Amino acid sequence: MNQWWHRLSLRQRLALLYSGLLALLLCLLGFGFYLDMRQFLFSSTELRIRAQAKPIIEQYLFEQPNPAAQLAQIAGQLSRDLTSRDTTALVFDREGVLLADGRRLPEEPAATPVAAEVLAAALAGQNNVSVIQPSGAQRMLSLLIPLRPAPGAPEVFGVVQMSTPLAPIEATLQRQSIIIGLSIIIVLVAGSLTGYWLTSSTLRPLSDLIVACRNIAQGNLRQRVPVISPHDEVGQLTQAFDEMVERLEQNFQAQRRFIADAAHEMRTPLTALRSGLEVLLRGAQDDPQTAFRLIQSMHRDVVRLCGVSEQLLDKARYESGRSLNLQPVMIADVMTEFAAQARLLAGERRVIIEQGPAVQVVLDADSLKQALFHLVDNAIQHTAPNGTITLGWAVAGQTLHCWVADTGEGIAPEDLPHVFTPFYRGDRSRSRRTGGTGLGLTLVQSVVRAHGGEVTIASRPGAGTRVTMMLPLRLN
């Protein structure tokens, strides 16, 4: 059973569960309605018979001066007057002896006296005694009415048994049970079909997701699933899936661009190295000056390749999240110490510090200095010798802001969205000539994100550039 259930699809399982619950609910409702109808028919029949018998009994008893003594004389006439086409009356005395049977015509139902214990309950004064008993080929409903000398009197001197056949009630109940059964079947079929359709329409996006996943597994990252209902869980799952695929496609495209840019970046120095080696192999080593110049050029290319490789390794380490050595440090000490190094690198450019609060934070000081070095190096490359480079920090809420600003040439608006892209250069010739690899800002971003922060850049051509690192403030 368990294996069979697990072989079914989710759509089939939900449809079966829905149909089972619907069938259970309909059966419970139908059974409850049947019991209520049965109770209503029995109660209404009892009330009708008692209401018909009451005035006749009162007429015979209460007009007699001593009804208890005259019961034997009036029992026959009383039973005949109480008997009708569908009801037969039997009269018993206080000892439980049958005095009269009102049945005279063949079409009138034949009544059987009730059991002695039931009759004894009525003789004891119980007013609402009724019993269902067989009588020949049919079943009868028998009601027992105690006979009293006056309304409400405690004395009981006889009992009238009113018996009516149950065939009309049972026929009505049988018709109702057939109607209920057919209604349950019709509603169950219609509900099951509707439930299967609703389940199929609701789960259709999941089928589309399966197809999309298989297409993506084959390399089609442009696969998307239409969001039919964005407000339910399936619609939200579909929307999240499309967002995930969109992000994957962007990441793969960025990865392909990164590989192409890295290959292009390394191809130039490798080509220069191969050309220099070929010249040396053709005999240039016989000319000391030419050989020296070639060796110097090859050395620069090797240094450049080593720098690119180290920066790529640093980027990979930061993005893996395993290279940080978090320690509590005073941010003022880190910035002041780095400012002394920046002044040595800046040459004639002025380096100033905008002091912030003296707070102790938990971060990797060496990684932060490396990020500051790349920012200052970029600022030096693009700032005139008489310009100014500013280092500073501040605290805003639970975030530490560290920035490097310069008064240099700035960045063109069309280049700003791409400055954190690996190997991107707004002016390739100048960057390559000054030794830039296009990885500086990328490494800064990797360092900041490894700390759980974010980096922003603001710049205008001719007005300088300001790069801000926003790090989560971890106070000790």
N, C-alpha and C positions, 0 to 999 in steps of 0.2 A: 504494500500500500504506500509506504513512504517513498520507495523508488518510483512508483507510478506517478505520485504527486510531483516529485522533483523533475520528472521528465516533461511535465507540462510547462508551457510558456507562462510568463507573468500575466499576460492578458487572459489566458484560459483559467489560471488560478483565481484571479480577481472576479472573473465572470461566474465561476462555480461558487465562490464564497458569497457573491451577491445573490445568486439564485437560491442557494441554500438558506441564507438568512431571510430572503423574501418568502420562500416556501414555509419556513418555520413561523414567521410572523403571520402569514395568511392562515395557516392551520390553527394557530392560537386564536386569532380573531374569529375564524369560522366556528371553532369549537365553542368559544365563549358566546357567540351569537346563537348557536344552536341550544346551548344550555339555558340562555336567557329566554329564548322563544319557548322552550319546553316548560320552564317554570311559569311563564306567563299564561300559557294555555291551561296548565293544571290549575293555577290560582284562579283564573277567570272562570273556569268550569265549576270549581268549588263554590266561588262566590255566587254564581248564577243559580246553582242548585239550592244553596242555603237561602238565597233571597226568595226563590219561588216557594220553598217549603215553609218559611217562617209564618206568613199570614194564615196559611191553612192550619198549621199546628196550633197557633194562638186561637183561631176560631173554635177549634174542637175542645181545647183544654180550658181556656179561661172563661168560656161560657158555661161550663159544668160546675155545679156546686161542690163536687168532690171528684176531681178528675182522676186521682190515684185509684179510687175504688171502682170507677166506671171504665178504666182503661180496657179491660177485657171486652166490654160491650161495644166500645167505639173503635177498637183497633182495626177491625175489618174495613169499616167505612173510611177511617183515616188513611189506611194504606192504599185504598183504591183511589182516593182523591189526590194523594201525593204521587201516584204512579202516572207516568205519561209515556209517549211513544219511545223516548230515549232514556227513561229513568224508571226504576222499580223501587218501591218502598217496602221495607220489612219492619215490623213493630215487635219489640221485645219488652217483657216486663222487668221488674227490678231484680228478678232472679236470673235473668238472661234467657228465659224461655221464649221461643218464638211464638207470638200470638197471632200474627196475620202476615200474609204475603199479598201484595197488591196486584200482582200480575194476573190478568185475565185473558188477554188477547195474545195470539202467537207472535205478533210483531213486536210486542213489548219484550225487553231484555229479561232473561232469566237471571235472578240474583241468587248468590250463594252466601249464606251467613258468614260473617267474619269469624276469625279465631277467637277463642274464649278470652285470651289475655287482652286482645284489642277491645272487645266488648266490655271487659271489666274496667278498662281505663275510662271509657265513656260513662259507665255506671258510677265511677268514682267522682264524676263531676267535670272531667276535661271536655271543653267545648269544641276544640278543633282537631278531633281525631279523624284521620283519613288513612286509607290503606289501599294498595293496588294488589289484586289477587286474581288468579285465573278462575274462569267460570265457563266450563265446557271448552269450546274451541277459541274463545276470545278472552281478553283480559278486561277486568272491570275496575273502576275507581269507586270505592265505597266510602261514604261520609257518614259519620255517626253524630246524631243530634240528641243530646240528653233532654228528657221530658221532665219539666219542673212544674210544681203547682202554681207558681207565680214567677214573673221575670226576676232573675237574680236570686231566687230562693236556693238555699244550699241542698235541699232534698231533691233526689233524683228517683223517680218511680218507674222509669222506663227509658227506652232508647229507640229512636227511629233510624234505620239504616237506609240511606239513599244510594243506590248503585246505578252507575251509568257506564256503558261500554267505552273503551278507549280507542276503538277503531277510527273514529273521525280525527281524534287528536294525533294518533300515530300516523294516519295518512297525511295529515298536514305536516307533521314533522318529517316524514319521509320526503315529501315534495320540497320542503325547505332544505333538507340535507343534500338532495340532488342539485338544487339551485346553488347552494353554498359550494358544493364540490366543483360544479361546472365553472362557477365564478372564480374559484381559486385556480383552477387549471388555466382559464383564459387570462386572468391577471398575471399568473406566474409565467406563462409563455410570453405575453406581451412585455412584462417587466424584465424577463431574462434577455429577450431580444434587444430591448431598449438599453439594459445594462451592458450587454456585450458591445452594442454600438457606442455607448458613452465611454466604456473602457477602451475600446479600440481607438476612438478619436482622441481620448486623453493621452494614451500611450503612443500615439503615432509619432510624436517628436522623439521618443526614445528609439523607435525603429530608425528614424532618420539619423539619430546620433550614432547608432551602430554602423550604419552605412558610411557616415562621415568619418568615423574612427578608422574603418577599414581603408577608406580612400586616403586618409592622412598617413596611415601606416605604409601605404604604397608611394608616399611622397607628394601627394596633392595637398599642399598647405593652403590652397585657396578655397578649400571646401568649407561651406557654411551651412548652418541649419536655420531655416526660417522660424522666427519666434511667433507662434500662433496666439498664445495667451500669456502676456508678460507678467500677469499678477499671481498665477498659481506657481506651485513648486516646480512643476515640469517646465513651465515657461522660464522661470528663473534659472533652472539648470541649463536649459538651452542657451539662454543669454550668456551665462557664465562660460559655457563651452565655447561659444563664438568669440567671447573676449579672450579666452585662453588661447584659441587657435590664432587669433589676430596677433596676440603677443608672441606666440611661438614663431609665426611667420616673420614678424619684425626682428626677433632675435636671430633667426636663421639668416635673414637678409643682412643683418648687421654682422653676423659671423662671416658670411661670404665676403662682404665688403672688407672686413678686417683682414681676412686671409689674403685677399687680392692686394690690399694696401700694404700689408706686411711684405708680401712677395715683391711688390714694386719697390718698396723702400729698401729692401736688401739687394735687389737686383742691380741697382746702380753701383754701390761699392764693390759687389762681387764681380761685376763686369769690369770695373776699373782694376781690381786685383788681377783678374785673368789677363787683361791687356798688358799690365805692367810685367807680369810673369812671362808672357809671350815675348815681350821686347827684351827682357833679360835673357831669355833662352836663345834669342836670335843673335846674342853677342854684345848687348849693351853693357854687360859687365866690364868689357874692355875699356869703356869710357867712364872713368871714376865719377865725373860730375853728373853725367846722365844717370848712371846707376844710383847715385846718392839721391837725386831728385825723385826717381821712381820708388826707391825704398821709403823715402819720407811720405810720398803720396800713398803708398800701400799701407804704411803704418797708420796714417790718419783714417783710412778706410777700415782697417782692422779695429781701431779704437772705436770708430763709429758703430761697427757691427756689434762689438762687445757691449757698448752702451745701450743699443736697441734691445739686445738679448736680455741684459740685466733689467731694463725697465719692463719688458714683457713678463719676465719672471716675477718682478715685484707686483705687477698688476694681477697676475694669476694668484699670488699668495694672498693679497688683500681681498680679492673677490672670494677666495675660499674661506675666509674668516679665521684662519689658523695662525696668522703671523703677528697678531697684536699682543703686546706685553703691557697690559693695563696696570698702571700704578698711580697712587695718589700723588699729584704734583701741584705746585703753585703755578698758576698760569702766568703770573707776572714774571717769575724766574725764567720760565721757558721762553717767553717773548723777549725779555731783556737779553738773555744769552744769545738768542738767535739774531737779535738786532746788531750785536757786535760783529757777528760773522757777515751779516748783510752789508754793513758799512765797508768791510774789506772787499766785497765783491762789487759794490756799486761804483767804485772809482770816484769820479768827480760829482756823481749824483748825491743829493742830500737824502739821508735816511732819518726819518723821525718816527717817534712812537706816540700813539694816542693811548694814554693810560686808561685802563678800565679798573673794575673793582678787584681787590686782592682776594681771590677765591681759590679754594683748593678743589681740584677736580680729579676724576679718575680717567686717565687716557694713556695712550702710548706716546710718550714725549718724542721719541726718535722718529716715529711715523709722522707726527705733526710737523716736526722740523723738516722732514723730507718734503712734505707738501708745501710748507712755506718756502723752501729752497726753490722748488719749481716755479712758484708764483713770483718770487723775487727775480729769478733768472729770466722769466718772460718779461717782467717789468723793466729789467735792465736792457734787454734787447730792443725794446720798443720805446725807450725813454731817452731823450737827448741828454748829453753830459751835464747840462745845467738844470735838469729836471729834479723832481722830488718823488721819493718813494715813501709811502706811509704804511706803518704796521700798527695794528690796534686790536683791541678786544673790548667786549661789553657783554653784559648779561641781560637777557630779556626773558622774563618768566623762568622757565626751566631749560632754557637754551643758551649756550655759550656761542657768541658771535666773534669769530676771528677774521680779520680782513687784511688784504694787501691792496693798496691803491697806488696809482702812479699818475703822472701828468704827461704821459706819452701821447702817441699818435692815435690811440684808440682803435676800435675794431669796427669794421663796416657792419651795418645792420644785417645785411644778407649773410654775413659770416657768423653772427652770434648764435644762431640755433645749432651750429655744427662744431663749435669750439671744443666740446668734450668728446668728439668723435676721434678714435685713434687715427694718427697719421694725418689729420686734417691740418692744412695750413692755408691761411688767407692769402699769404704771399710766399709761395713755395721757394722762389729763388733766394729771397733774403733769409728765410728760415734755414735753408740748407747751408747757405754760406756762413751763417753764424753758428752752425752746429746743432740746430733744433731738429728733433725727430718727430714732432707732432704728437708726442705721448705725455708731455708734461701735465696738461690739464686733465687728461684721462687718468693719470696716476693720482692727481689731487682728488678727483671725484671718487676713485676707488678707496683711498685712505679715509675720506669723510664717510662714505657709505659703510665701510667696515666698522666705524665707530657708531653707526646707526643714525648718521646725520645726513645733511644735504648741502650742496654747494650752489651758489648763484653767482651770476656775473652781470655787471652793468657797465656799459661803455658807449661812448659817442665819438665819432671821428674828430680828432683834434682836441678832445676834452679829457682824455685819459680813460683808464679802466679801473674798475673796483671789483675784486673777487672776494666773496664772503663765504666762509665756512661756518655752517650752523651745526653745532654738536650738542647732543643731549647733555644737560648739566647733571653730573653725578656728584653731589656734594658729600664729603666724608663727615 
